[in-house]
Amino acid sequence: MINLVSIYFIRFALSRSHLVDTIMSSKQSGRGGKRKSKAYYGAKRPKLNALRPGLHGVLVTLASPRHEAAMTKSVYGLLNHLVDDMGLVPPIEAGRDVAKETGDTPGATGAATAAAACVEDELEAELAALKEGKGDKEQKSWLFEKCQTGCKGLVFINCTKQLDMNMLVNRIFSDIVEQKDATAIAHAQRLLPVKTTCRANTQAIVDACISSLDGSPLAKSAKGTTYIIMFKQRFNGSISKEDLVGTLAQRLQDEVPQHTPDLSNAEVVLLVEVVKNVACLSILTKFQTFHKYNVAVHLEAFADKEAETTAGDSRVGAAMAGTADTIGNDDNDSVEH
């Protein structure tokens, strides 16, 4: 009897231990799968669309970080509208002038048919690619895309085409003044056009600046002008401002001696803004005119200037009216005599 009871308890203990091991193994492995290694949980995954060297676009400062989605949507819409309005990126490269032709022109019908066939072929190719299940990253080629900077309230809008970002941003600020309204870029405090980005170290910044001079007011072929070097960095204290500015100024003097530095009234601003481990480089001619590309400050300054002009015109009008009254009184006096 004792042996049977002992055997019973031994079998019960073994079955219970096996059940506990099974439960613990299931919890550790996650739904019965293999247990993940520590490297899986500790590995840092690369961020998608992060600010990196080799980009060009617009560096946007937000008035409030919580409005990033609304700001991005408004800036996307405005930039795409300007690109279409200025005709910088035609929607159809081939047969673009066909729409200008009429039925009176010989061969117009054939050209229009060819253009329509070209469009149909492109649509069929896109549909076939979608049916094959190819990734969106291979098929979609967005004109503008948002890149994360890792800093709250700071977003980089990358341009995937070789467009003149200075021209686009300057047009935005001109329209703001003309329309006296900045709601088209709601929640954006500052829009800075960026010519290129590079690694955040002195040598890389100097080399990138020299390589970016072509096609700018500081190019070798450009007429001599004055410039100033400005430097700002966020979340990066490894770069010495004095060393960078001194080295860059010396390289500019060697490469483009016709351009001279001017610390008080420069015509061109060479701006270097470091964001963590990436430097954004800009060559600007409207930096002071557009109040450092600050939307609110620029609009407010224009409103103040307009108010002063209106007040001045009112004073001139009142003075002229007073002069007219005085002349009229003198005429009346002379008539009475």
Backbone torsions as a table, in degrees:
resi	resn	phi	psi	omega
1	MET	NA	-43.8	-179.8
2	ILE	-64.5	-39.8	-179.8
3	ASN	-64.0	-38.9	179.2
4	LEU	-65.7	-40.7	178.5
5	VAL	-65.3	-42.7	179.1
6	SER	-61.2	-45.1	179.3
7	ILE	-61.3	-40.0	-179.6
8	TYR	-61.8	-47.6	-179.0
9	PHE	-67.3	-35.8	178.3
10	ILE	-64.4	-43.8	179.1
11	ARG	-64.7	-38.4	179.1
12	PHE	-65.6	-41.5	180.0
13	ALA	-65.8	-41.7	179.4
14	LEU	-64.4	-43.0	179.0
15	SER	-65.2	-37.7	178.6
16	ARG	-66.6	-41.9	179.0
17	SER	-63.6	-40.5	178.5
18	HIS	-64.9	-38.2	178.7
19	LEU	-64.8	-42.9	178.9
20	VAL	-63.8	-42.6	178.3
21	ASP	-62.3	-38.7	179.9
22	THR	-64.9	-43.4	-179.4
23	ILE	-65.2	-45.2	-179.0
24	MET	-64.3	-40.0	178.8
25	SER	-64.7	-38.1	179.4
26	SER	-66.1	-40.9	179.5
27	LYS	-66.3	-39.9	-177.5
28	GLN	-70.4	-37.4	-175.4
29	SER	-85.3	-17.2	-179.7
30	GLY	78.5	95.4	179.6
31	ARG	57.3	36.8	172.0
32	GLY	84.0	-1.0	-179.5
33	GLY	-81.4	-173.5	179.4
34	LYS	-73.8	147.3	-178.9
35	ARG	-71.7	133.3	-179.7
36	LYS	-75.1	144.9	177.9
37	SER	-78.5	164.6	179.3
38	LYS	-66.0	-29.0	179.7
39	ALA	-65.0	-30.1	-179.8
40	TYR	-65.2	-42.7	-177.5
41	TYR	-81.2	-28.0	-175.7
42	GLY	-93.4	-10.1	-177.0
43	ALA	-71.6	139.5	177.7
44	LYS	-90.0	120.4	179.7
45	ARG	-85.4	140.4	180.0
46	PRO	-66.5	139.8	179.4
47	LYS	-80.0	138.3	178.9
48	LEU	-79.2	142.7	177.3
49	ASN	53.3	48.9	176.2
50	ALA	-90.7	152.2	176.5
51	LEU	-62.2	129.9	-173.3
52	ARG	-149.9	166.3	178.4
53	PRO	-64.7	152.0	175.6
54	GLY	91.5	11.0	-179.5
55	LEU	-104.9	165.4	169.8
56	HIS	-149.3	144.8	-176.2
57	GLY	172.1	-133.4	-176.2
58	VAL	-131.2	130.0	174.8
59	LEU	-96.0	115.8	-172.8
60	VAL	-109.4	128.3	173.1
61	THR	-102.2	130.0	-176.6
62	LEU	-92.8	149.0	173.2
63	ALA	-70.5	-33.0	177.4
64	SER	-147.6	129.5	-177.9
65	PRO	-60.8	-24.5	-177.2
66	ARG	-71.9	-13.6	-179.9
67	HIS	-100.3	24.8	-176.0
68	GLU	-63.4	-41.7	-178.5
69	ALA	-64.8	-44.4	179.8
70	ALA	-65.7	-40.1	178.7
71	MET	-63.4	-44.9	-178.9
72	THR	-60.4	-43.0	179.9
73	LYS	-63.1	-44.1	-178.6
74	SER	-67.8	-39.8	179.5
75	VAL	-68.7	-40.9	175.4
76	TYR	-55.5	-50.9	-177.5
77	GLY	-61.2	-42.3	-178.5
78	LEU	-68.1	-43.9	-179.9
79	LEU	-64.1	-43.9	179.0
80	ASN	-64.8	-37.3	177.4
81	HIS	-63.8	-43.5	179.8
82	LEU	-66.0	-39.0	178.6
83	VAL	-62.1	-43.3	177.9
84	ASP	-67.8	-41.2	-177.1
85	ASP	-67.1	-36.2	-179.0
86	MET	-89.9	-4.6	177.0
87	GLY	66.1	36.2	-177.2
88	LEU	-78.9	-35.2	179.7
89	VAL	-127.3	97.8	-180.0
90	PRO	-65.3	138.8	-178.7
91	PRO	-65.2	-32.3	179.2
92	ILE	-129.0	113.6	-176.7
93	GLU	-71.5	-44.2	-177.4
94	ALA	-88.2	137.5	177.2
95	GLY	69.4	29.2	-177.3
96	ARG	-68.5	-33.5	-176.6
97	ASP	-84.7	1.5	-177.7
98	VAL	-66.0	-34.5	-178.2
99	ALA	-63.6	-23.6	-178.8
100	LYS	-79.0	-16.1	-177.3
101	GLU	-80.0	154.4	179.4
102	THR	-120.9	174.4	-179.9
103	GLY	-69.4	-18.1	-179.4
104	ASP	-74.0	-19.5	-177.4
105	THR	-83.9	132.2	179.9
106	PRO	-61.0	134.9	177.7
107	GLY	82.1	4.0	-178.0
108	ALA	-67.2	-37.5	-178.6
109	THR	-64.4	-40.8	179.2
110	GLY	-66.0	-39.3	179.1
111	ALA	-65.9	-43.2	179.5
112	ALA	-63.1	-40.6	177.9
113	THR	-62.5	-41.5	178.9
114	ALA	-64.2	-41.0	179.2
115	ALA	-65.0	-42.6	178.8
116	ALA	-62.5	-40.4	178.3
117	ALA	-64.3	-37.3	178.3
118	CYS	-63.2	-42.6	179.1
119	VAL	-65.0	-42.2	179.1
120	GLU	-62.2	-40.4	178.6
121	ASP	-62.7	-40.9	179.2
122	GLU	-64.7	-42.2	178.7
123	LEU	-64.1	-42.0	178.9
124	GLU	-63.9	-38.4	178.8
125	ALA	-65.2	-40.2	178.8
126	GLU	-66.4	-42.3	178.4
127	LEU	-63.4	-40.8	178.9
128	ALA	-63.8	-39.1	179.4
129	ALA	-66.5	-38.6	178.2
130	LEU	-66.8	-38.7	179.2
131	LYS	-66.4	-34.0	178.3
132	GLU	-71.3	-13.3	175.6
133	GLY	82.1	27.3	178.6
134	LYS	-71.0	153.3	-176.1
135	GLY	-65.5	151.8	179.7
136	ASP	-64.7	-31.8	-177.1
137	LYS	-66.3	-27.0	179.6
138	GLU	-83.9	-26.6	-173.3
139	GLN	-97.5	-38.5	-175.3
140	LYS	-87.3	130.9	177.3
141	SER	-124.7	88.9	-177.6
142	TRP	-74.0	145.6	178.8
143	LEU	-74.4	-38.3	178.0
144	PHE	-129.5	143.7	178.4
145	GLU	-145.1	145.7	-178.2
146	LYS	-85.2	135.7	176.7
147	CYS	-118.7	132.2	179.8
148	GLN	-76.6	135.5	179.8
149	THR	-98.2	-16.1	-175.7
150	GLY	83.5	3.9	178.3
151	CYS	-119.1	131.2	179.3
152	LYS	-66.4	136.1	178.5
153	GLY	79.6	13.3	-179.2
154	LEU	-137.1	121.8	-177.2
155	VAL	-131.1	142.5	176.5
156	PHE	-110.5	124.9	176.4
157	ILE	-99.7	109.0	-177.4
158	ASN	-85.5	140.6	176.2
159	CYS	-104.9	123.4	-176.0
160	THR	-83.5	-9.0	176.7
161	LYS	-110.5	159.7	179.5
162	GLN	-82.6	74.7	178.8
163	LEU	-102.5	157.5	177.2
164	ASP	-83.3	100.1	-176.6
165	MET	-70.6	-28.7	175.6
166	ASN	-60.6	-43.3	-179.3
167	MET	-64.6	-41.8	-179.4
168	LEU	-65.3	-48.2	-177.8
169	VAL	-68.2	-37.8	176.6
170	ASN	-61.6	-37.4	177.5
171	ARG	-65.2	-38.7	178.2
172	ILE	-60.3	-46.8	-178.0
173	PHE	-70.2	-33.4	175.8
174	SER	-66.2	-40.3	178.2
175	ASP	-66.6	-34.9	177.9
176	ILE	-60.3	-44.1	-180.0
177	VAL	-68.4	-41.8	-177.7
178	GLU	-66.8	-41.3	-178.0
179	GLN	-89.0	-11.4	-178.7
180	LYS	55.7	37.9	-176.4
181	ASP	-155.0	136.0	-179.8
182	ALA	-118.6	20.0	-179.4
183	THR	-68.7	-19.4	179.7
184	ALA	-65.2	-24.0	176.4
185	ILE	-122.7	56.3	-177.6
186	ALA	-58.8	142.0	176.0
187	HIS	72.6	1.3	176.5
188	ALA	-94.7	121.8	-179.0
189	GLN	-89.3	-34.6	-176.3
190	ARG	-148.5	135.9	176.9
191	LEU	-124.3	112.0	-177.0
192	LEU	-112.8	117.2	176.6
193	PRO	-69.3	134.3	-178.0
194	VAL	-117.6	125.9	-178.5
195	LYS	-78.3	-39.4	178.4
196	THR	-162.7	164.9	175.8
197	THR	-124.9	153.5	-179.3
198	CYS	-152.0	178.9	177.5
199	ARG	-69.5	149.5	-174.7
200	ALA	-89.1	73.6	168.0
201	ASN	-144.9	158.3	-170.0
202	THR	-57.9	-47.7	-176.7
203	GLN	-64.2	-44.1	-179.3
204	ALA	-65.4	-38.6	179.9
205	ILE	-66.3	-44.3	-180.0
206	VAL	-63.2	-44.7	179.4
207	ASP	-63.2	-41.6	-179.7
208	ALA	-66.5	-37.9	178.1
209	CYS	-63.8	-44.3	179.7
210	ILE	-65.3	-38.4	179.6
211	SER	-69.5	-22.6	-177.2
212	SER	-90.6	1.4	-176.5
213	LEU	-71.8	-28.5	-178.9
214	ASP	-60.6	131.6	179.4
215	GLY	81.0	5.0	-179.6
216	SER	-112.2	170.6	177.3
217	PRO	-62.9	-13.4	179.9
218	LEU	-103.6	18.7	180.0
219	ALA	-70.5	162.4	179.1
220	LYS	-63.6	-34.6	-177.8
221	SER	-84.4	-5.9	-176.9
222	ALA	-81.1	156.2	177.5
223	LYS	-67.2	146.4	-177.3
224	GLY	-58.3	135.2	-179.6
225	THR	-143.0	-177.4	179.0
226	THR	-111.7	150.7	-177.9
227	TYR	-144.6	164.0	175.0
228	ILE	-138.9	143.2	178.9
229	ILE	-101.3	124.6	177.5
230	MET	-117.9	145.8	-175.1
231	PHE	-138.3	137.3	177.1
232	LYS	-148.9	141.8	179.4
233	GLN	-138.2	145.2	178.4
234	ARG	-123.1	131.3	176.8
235	PHE	53.3	38.9	176.8
236	ASN	-157.1	115.4	179.2
237	GLY	-115.8	18.1	-175.3
238	SER	-88.8	-11.1	-176.4
239	ILE	-105.1	128.2	177.0
240	SER	-85.1	124.7	-179.7
241	LYS	-61.9	-42.6	-178.5
242	GLU	-63.3	-44.2	-179.7
243	ASP	-65.4	-43.4	-178.3
244	LEU	-65.3	-49.8	-177.8
245	VAL	-63.4	-41.5	179.3
246	GLY	-64.5	-44.4	179.8
247	THR	-65.9	-43.1	-179.2
248	LEU	-67.1	-40.6	179.0
249	ALA	-62.9	-38.2	178.6
250	GLN	-67.0	-41.0	178.7
251	ARG	-65.6	-39.1	178.2
252	LEU	-65.1	-38.4	178.4
253	GLN	-65.7	-34.3	178.7
254	ASP	-76.2	-38.8	-174.3
255	GLU	-84.4	-43.1	-176.6
256	VAL	-130.5	74.6	-175.2
257	PRO	-67.7	-16.9	-179.9
258	GLN	-71.2	-18.8	177.6
259	HIS	-95.0	133.6	-175.4
260	THR	-118.9	145.7	177.5
261	PRO	-74.0	146.7	178.5
262	ASP	-146.9	114.3	-174.8
263	LEU	-85.0	-9.0	-175.0
264	SER	-110.3	-39.8	-174.5
265	ASN	-143.8	59.1	-177.6
266	ALA	-78.3	147.0	178.5
267	GLU	-86.0	-26.5	-178.0
268	VAL	-125.3	137.2	177.1
269	VAL	-110.9	121.7	173.3
270	LEU	-98.9	102.9	-171.2
271	LEU	-104.6	131.7	176.3
272	VAL	-120.4	114.6	178.0
273	GLU	-117.1	117.8	-179.0
274	VAL	-96.8	126.6	176.5
275	VAL	-120.7	102.2	-175.5
276	LYS	58.4	-112.4	-175.5
277	ASN	-106.0	18.2	179.7
278	VAL	-129.5	138.1	178.3
279	ALA	-108.2	133.8	177.2
280	CYS	-104.5	125.6	-175.3
281	LEU	-112.0	134.3	-179.2
282	SER	-136.2	142.0	173.6
283	ILE	-121.2	107.8	-166.2
284	LEU	-121.9	139.5	175.1
285	THR	-110.2	-9.8	-178.5
286	LYS	-116.1	24.5	-173.7
287	PHE	-63.3	-46.8	179.6
288	GLN	-78.9	-35.2	-179.7
289	THR	-60.9	-40.5	-179.3
290	PHE	-96.6	20.1	174.7
291	HIS	52.7	55.3	177.8
292	LYS	60.2	27.2	178.5
293	TYR	60.9	31.2	174.2
294	ASN	-91.5	120.0	-172.5
295	VAL	-64.4	-52.9	-175.6
296	ALA	-65.4	-43.2	-179.1
297	VAL	-64.7	-40.9	-179.7
298	HIS	-64.7	-45.0	-179.7
299	LEU	-66.6	-39.6	179.1
300	GLU	-66.8	-41.6	179.2
301	ALA	-63.7	-39.4	178.4
302	PHE	-66.7	-39.2	178.5
303	ALA	-64.3	-41.5	177.8
304	ASP	-63.5	-42.2	179.8
305	LYS	-64.6	-39.8	179.1
306	GLU	-66.8	-38.1	178.3
307	ALA	-64.5	-41.2	177.8
308	GLU	-63.7	-40.0	178.3
309	THR	-63.4	-43.1	179.1
310	THR	-63.8	-42.2	178.7
311	ALA	-64.5	-39.5	177.4
312	GLY	-63.8	-41.3	177.6
313	ASP	-64.2	-36.7	179.0
314	SER	-65.6	-41.6	179.2
315	ARG	-65.3	-40.1	177.8
316	VAL	-64.4	-41.7	178.8
317	GLY	-63.0	-42.3	179.1
318	ALA	-64.8	-40.2	178.6
319	ALA	-64.2	-40.6	179.1
320	MET	-66.9	-37.4	178.1
321	ALA	-66.0	-40.2	177.5
322	GLY	-63.8	-39.5	177.8
323	THR	-64.0	-39.2	179.1
324	ALA	-64.9	-40.6	178.1
325	ASP	-63.1	-40.7	179.6
326	THR	-63.9	-42.4	178.5
327	ILE	-64.2	-39.6	178.2
328	GLY	-63.6	-40.4	178.6
329	ASN	-65.0	-40.4	178.2
330	ASP	-62.4	-38.9	178.5
331	ASP	-64.5	-39.7	179.1
332	ASN	-65.0	-41.2	179.1
333	ASP	-61.2	-41.9	-178.7
334	SER	-66.9	-31.1	179.0
335	VAL	-70.2	-39.2	-179.5
336	GLU	-64.5	-38.8	177.6
337	HIS	-66.7	NA	NA
